[in-house]
Amino acid sequence: MSIKPKPKPRLWVWFLWLAIFYLAWFWLIQAEGAWETAKAHWPIALAMAIGSYAAGSTPMGGGTVGFPVLVLFFDLPASLGRDFSFAVQSIGMVSASIFIFARRQPLAWSLLKGATAGALLGTPLGIFFLAPLFADLWIKLTFAVLWGSFGLLHLYRIQEIASHTGMTDFNEKWDIKVGFALGFAASALAVAITGVGIDMVIYAALVLLCRADLKIAIPTSVVIMAFNSLYGVILKSATDSWQPGVYDNWLAAAPVVALGAPLGVFIVELIGRKPTLLFVAALCVGQFIWTCFAEHQSLGLWGVCAAIAAVLICLAGFEKLRSWGIKLVAATKSKQGTGI
C-alpha cells in the first residue's frame, strides 16, 4: 500500500500576508502623531510579545494577556480590554492561522465548520444585545472565572491532555452539530463579553470530548478564534461601537503580534506544548486571584465566594465533558471492534 506524501508547505502565502500587513501598518503610522502615539503605548506592545506567543502556541488567545494587562495592570475599562482583544487578535490570530494553513497542519474540520456557523449567529447577538448589559466589573469577573477555571483544569489534567494521540472520529454530522452549539454559546456568552473564549470552548471539546491530540486541538482553536475576532472587528466597525483608546493600543501592538503568534506556532513544536501550557495556565489562575484581590471591596466576601464557586462550577462542567468523552470513545471503539 502506497503512503500518501505529506503536502508541502506553502509559506510564501504567509510571507505575502506579512508584506501586505506591514505595508498597511507603515502607511497608517505616517499619519500625523501616529508614530508618537505608538511609542507612547510601548508597554502594551511588550506585553503582547508574550501574549502573541501564547496565542499561537496555546488555546488561549492573545486577549488572554492583553485583557488583564490593560484592565488589571493599567486600570483601564474592561470594555476597552474586550475591544482591544478583538482588534489585536484580528492581526495576531489571523497571522497564526495563515501560517497554520500554509504549513498544512491538521485541523478538526467538522467541529470547526460547525463552530464557525454558530459564531456567525452568536457573535452579533452577544455584541449588540448581551454585552451592553454587563457592567465593567462583571466583564472582569466573567473573564477571570472563565480563564481561571481553564488554568486550573490544565494544572491538574495536563498529563492526560498532553498524552492524547490522533483524534476520535464520531460522526461528521454529530461533530458539526456539537461545534455549532458550542460556537453559538461561546461567541454570544464569552467572546462578545470578554473578547475571548470560543477558542477555549472548542479546544476543551476536542481534548476532553474527542480526546484529540494537542497538535490538532490547538491549531483548530487558533483558527476559530481568528475567525471570531475578525468577525467581531467587522461588526464593531460597521456600527462604529469601538471603545476610545483601542486604536492607539492596536497601533503599538499590531506589528508585534503579526510575527509573535506564528512564532508561537513554530517554537512550541521545538520545546513542546506542555511547558507552555503550564506557564499560561499559571498566568490564568494568577489573574483570577489578582482580580478577586483588586475588586474585593466592590465584591465583598460573598462576591468573592461567588466567584470561587463559579470557577468550581466551570471545572465541574469540564469534568462532565471529560466523562462524556470517555464513554463516547469507549462506545465508538466497541462499535469499530464489532464491525457495526
C-alpha positions in Angstrom: 0.0 0.0 0.0 1.5 3.3 -1.1 1.8 6.1 1.5 0.4 9.4 0.5 3.2 12.0 0.8 2.7 14.9 3.2 1.6 18.1 1.4 4.4 20.6 1.0 4.1 23.8 3.0 3.3 27.0 1.1 5.0 29.5 3.3 5.1 32.1 0.5 1.4 32.7 1.3 2.3 33.7 4.9 5.2 35.9 3.8 2.9 37.6 1.3 0.4 38.3 4.1 3.2 39.8 6.2 4.3 42.1 3.4 0.8 43.4 2.9 0.2 43.9 6.6 3.4 45.7 7.3 3.0 48.0 4.2 -0.5 48.8 5.5 0.8 49.4 9.0 3.7 51.7 7.8 1.1 53.7 5.8 -1.0 54.1 8.9 2.0 55.1 11.0 2.7 58.0 8.6 -0.4 59.9 9.9 0.3 63.0 12.0 1.2 62.0 15.5 0.7 58.2 14.8 4.4 57.4 15.5 4.4 59.2 18.8 1.1 57.5 19.8 2.6 54.1 19.0 5.7 54.8 21.0 3.7 56.1 23.9 1.9 52.7 24.1 5.1 50.6 24.1 4.1 48.7 27.3 1.2 47.0 25.6 3.4 46.1 22.7 5.9 44.5 25.2 3.0 42.6 26.9 1.7 41.4 23.6 5.1 39.9 22.7 4.3 37.3 25.4 0.5 37.4 24.6 1.0 36.7 20.9 3.4 33.8 21.6 0.7 32.3 23.9 -1.9 32.9 21.2 -0.1 30.8 18.6 1.1 28.0 21.0 -1.9 27.5 23.3 -5.7 27.6 23.1 -5.6 31.0 24.9 -6.0 34.0 22.5 -3.7 37.0 22.7 -6.5 38.8 24.5 -5.9 36.4 27.4 -2.8 38.5 28.1 -3.9 41.8 26.6 -7.1 42.0 28.6 -5.6 41.6 32.1 -2.7 43.9 31.2 -5.0 46.7 30.2 -7.7 46.2 32.8 -5.8 45.0 35.8 -2.3 46.5 35.4 -3.2 49.8 33.7 -6.6 50.1 35.4 -8.4 50.8 32.1 -12.1 49.9 31.5 -12.9 46.3 30.9 -14.9 47.2 27.8 -11.6 48.6 26.4 -9.8 45.4 27.2 -12.5 43.4 25.4 -12.5 45.6 22.3 -8.7 45.5 22.2 -8.8 41.7 22.3 -10.9 41.7 19.2 -8.6 44.2 17.4 -5.3 42.7 18.3 -6.4 39.1 17.7 -7.7 40.1 14.2 -4.0 40.5 13.3 -2.2 38.0 15.6 -4.6 35.1 15.4 -5.2 35.7 11.7 -1.4 35.7 11.1 -1.0 32.5 13.0 -3.9 30.9 11.1 -2.4 31.8 7.7 0.8 30.3 9.0 -1.1 27.1 10.1 -2.8 26.8 6.7 0.5 27.5 4.8 2.1 24.7 6.8 -0.8 22.3 6.0 -1.3 21.5 9.7 -4.1 19.0 10.6 -7.4 20.6 11.8 -10.7 19.2 13.2 -12.6 20.4 10.2 -16.1 19.1 11.1 -16.1 20.7 14.5 -14.5 23.9 13.0 -17.2 24.2 10.4 -20.0 23.9 13.0 -18.3 26.4 15.3 -17.9 28.9 12.5 -21.6 28.7 11.6 -22.5 29.1 15.3 -20.2 32.1 15.7 -21.8 33.8 12.7 -25.1 33.9 14.6 -23.9 34.1 18.2 -21.4 37.0 17.9 -23.8 39.7 16.7 -26.4 38.5 19.3 -23.8 38.8 22.0 -22.2 42.1 20.9 -25.5 44.0 20.3 -27.8 42.6 22.9 -25.9 40.8 25.7 -22.6 42.7 26.1 -24.3 46.1 26.8 -26.0 44.5 29.9 -22.6 43.8 31.5 -21.0 46.5 33.7 -17.2 46.6 33.7 -17.0 44.7 37.0 -18.9 41.8 35.6 -16.9 41.8 32.4 -13.7 41.5 34.6 -15.2 38.7 36.6 -16.5 36.8 33.6 -13.0 36.8 32.1 -11.4 35.9 35.4 -13.7 33.0 36.1 -13.5 31.5 32.6 -9.7 31.6 32.3 -9.1 30.8 36.0 -11.1 27.6 35.7 -9.3 26.8 32.4 -6.0 27.3 34.0 -6.8 25.0 36.9 -8.0 22.3 34.6 -4.6 22.2 32.9 -2.7 22.3 36.2 -4.3 19.0 37.3 -5.1 17.4 34.0 -2.1 18.3 31.9 -0.6 14.7 31.9 -3.8 13.3 30.4 -4.4 16.2 28.0 -0.9 16.0 26.7 -0.9 12.2 26.2 -3.7 12.1 23.5 -2.7 11.0 20.0 -4.7 11.4 16.9 -8.4 12.1 17.4 -11.6 10.0 17.8 -13.9 10.5 14.9 -17.5 10.1 16.0 -19.7 11.2 13.1 -19.3 14.2 10.8 -22.9 15.4 11.3 -22.6 15.0 15.0 -19.3 16.9 15.1 -20.9 19.8 13.1 -23.9 19.9 15.4 -21.7 20.0 18.6 -19.4 22.6 17.0 -22.4 24.7 16.1 -23.9 24.6 19.6 -20.6 25.3 21.3 -19.7 28.0 18.8 -23.0 29.8 19.2 -23.0 29.7 23.0 -19.3 30.7 23.4 -19.4 33.6 20.9 -22.6 35.0 22.4 -21.8 34.5 26.1 -18.0 34.7 26.2 -16.4 36.3 23.2 -18.9 39.2 22.9 -18.4 40.0 26.6 -14.7 39.4 27.1 -13.2 39.3 23.6 -12.0 35.7 24.0 -13.5 32.3 24.8 -14.6 30.4 21.8 -11.0 29.1 21.3 -11.1 27.7 24.9 -14.5 26.0 24.4 -13.7 24.3 21.1 -10.3 23.2 22.4 -12.0 21.8 25.6 -14.4 19.9 23.4 -11.5 18.5 21.3 -9.3 17.4 24.2 -11.9 16.3 26.7 -14.7 15.0 24.4 -12.9 13.8 21.3 -9.6 13.0 23.1 -7.7 14.9 20.4 -4.0 15.4 20.1 -2.8 18.9 21.0 -1.3 19.2 17.6 -4.9 19.1 16.2 -6.7 20.8 19.1 -4.5 23.9 19.5 -4.3 24.9 15.8 -8.1 24.4 15.5 -8.7 26.7 18.4 -6.4 29.3 16.9 -8.3 29.3 13.6 -11.8 29.6 15.2 -10.6 32.5 17.4 -9.1 34.2 14.4 -12.4 34.0 12.6 -14.4 35.2 15.6 -12.0 38.1 16.2 -12.1 39.2 12.6 -15.9 38.9 12.5 -16.1 40.9 15.7 -13.9 43.7 14.2 -16.2 43.8 11.1 -19.4 44.1 13.3 -17.9 46.8 15.6 -16.5 48.8 12.7 -19.8 48.6 10.8 -21.6 50.0 13.8 -18.8 52.3 15.0 -19.0 50.9 18.5 -15.3 50.8 19.4 -14.2 52.0 22.9 -11.9 55.0 22.9 -8.2 54.1 23.1 -8.4 50.7 21.2 -6.8 52.1 18.0 -3.9 53.7 19.9 -3.1 50.4 21.7 -3.6 48.4 18.5 -1.2 50.6 16.6 1.6 49.8 19.0 0.8 46.0 19.4 -0.2 45.0 15.9 3.3 44.8 14.3 4.4 42.6 17.3 1.6 40.1 17.2 1.7 39.7 13.4 5.0 37.9 14.0 4.6 36.7 17.6 1.6 34.5 17.1 3.1 32.5 14.2 6.4 32.3 16.1 4.5 30.6 18.9 3.1 28.0 16.4 6.6 27.3 15.3 8.6 27.4 18.6 6.2 25.3 20.5 7.0 22.3 18.2 10.6 22.6 19.3 10.2 23.0 23.0 6.9 21.0 23.4 3.4 22.2 24.3 3.3 21.0 27.9 5.7 23.6 29.4 4.0 26.5 27.6 0.5 25.3 28.6 1.6 25.0 32.3 3.1 28.5 32.2 0.0 30.1 30.7 -2.3 28.1 33.0 -0.4 29.6 36.0 -1.0 33.0 34.5 -4.7 32.3 34.1 -5.0 31.3 37.8 -2.9 34.3 38.8 -5.1 36.8 37.0 -8.2 35.3 38.8 -6.5 35.7 42.2 -5.4 39.3 41.2 -9.0 40.2 40.1 -10.6 39.0 43.3 -8.0 40.8 45.4 -8.3 44.1 43.4 -12.1 44.0 43.4 -12.6 42.6 46.9 -14.1 45.9 48.2 -16.6 46.1 45.4 -17.4 42.3 45.6 -17.4 41.9 49.3 -16.8 38.5 51.0 -19.9 36.9 49.4 -19.0 38.2 45.9 -15.5 36.7 46.2 -17.1 33.4 47.4 -19.5 33.5 44.4 -16.6 34.0 42.0 -14.8 31.0 43.5 -18.0 29.0 43.3 -18.3 30.0 39.6 -14.8 28.6 38.9 -15.8 25.3 40.6 -18.9 25.1 38.5 -16.9 25.6 35.3 -14.5 22.9 36.4 -17.5 20.6 37.1 -18.6 21.3 33.5 -15.2 20.4 32.1 -15.2 17.2 34.1 -18.6 16.3 32.8 -17.4 16.9 29.3 -14.4 14.6 30.0 -16.5 11.8 31.5 -18.9 12.1 28.5 -15.9 11.9 26.2 -14.6 8.7 27.9 -17.9 7.0 27.4 -18.3 8.1 23.8 -14.8 7.0 22.9 -15.3 3.6 24.5 -18.6 3.2 22.7 -17.0 4.1 19.4 -14.2 1.7 19.8 -16.6 -1.0 20.8 -18.6 -0.5 17.6 -15.5 -0.5 15.5 -14.3 -3.7 17.2 -17.6 -5.5 16.5 -17.8 -4.1 12.9 -21.0 -2.3 13.5 
